Amino acid sequence: MKVILIRHGEPRYDEVLKRNYRVIRNDLGRLTALGVKQAETVSLDERLKGATLIVSSPYTRSLQTAAIISRLTNIPLTVENDLHEWIPDYNFSHPDMVDTAYHDFMKHRGVSYPEKKVDWESLESLETRTKNAIRPYLEHEKIIVVCHGMVMRALVDFDLHVDYCGIQEIEIF
């Protein structure tokens, strides 16, 4: 099956920061005006032609991106909970240490080790979770998956940098 991975459009977090949301704040950020334009533009990309389904992360920024693409391409949309962003703290016990967890994850290239201060999700776990979320759609020849940069790193290349609404194509069997 061909999978067209699309990173969500540019997000904004001002509203959730204003409300002082802690653990879930980045989950709820919607797109900026530029992010909406990015989603509209990517919906015209020729690589999307022939896709029969859009599968989205449940996070607002991805779901809004996917909804725009779905509306403009007339491709049906579904949500897969396990396409969510990388988990910086499985226990949600260190909401102020997300940056620390991220830097530790990057330093160790996503490979878990016993002494880490925050129990972050390993790259291997992220890859497995993501592939398992996509597998129910194997009956399709081509799908679009709207997700996050870290998810794309797990599926394509750890050193990958993808711009907002950037595309990567992969095959999953």
Number of C-alpha atoms within 10 A of each C-alpha: 15 16 21 20 27 28 26 33 31 22 22 17 16 12 13 17 13 9 9 10 12 12 14 12 16 18 16 18 21 25 23 15 12 13 21 21 17 21 28 21 14 20 21 13 10 8 14 22 14 12 18 15 19 24 25 30 26 21 22 18 29 34 23 24 31 32 20 20 26 21 13 14 15 13 19 15 18 16 19 15 14 18 26 23 21 23 18 22 19 12 11 17 11 16 14 11 15 17 11 14 21 19 13 19 21 14 10 13 13 20 15 17 11 6 7 11 13 21 19 22 19 20 23 14 16 24 20 14 17 24 18 13 18 17 12 10 14 14 9 13 14 21 24 27 29 32 28 25 21 23 24 27 17 23 21 15 11 15 11 14 12 17 13 19 27 16 20 17 14 12 11 12 7
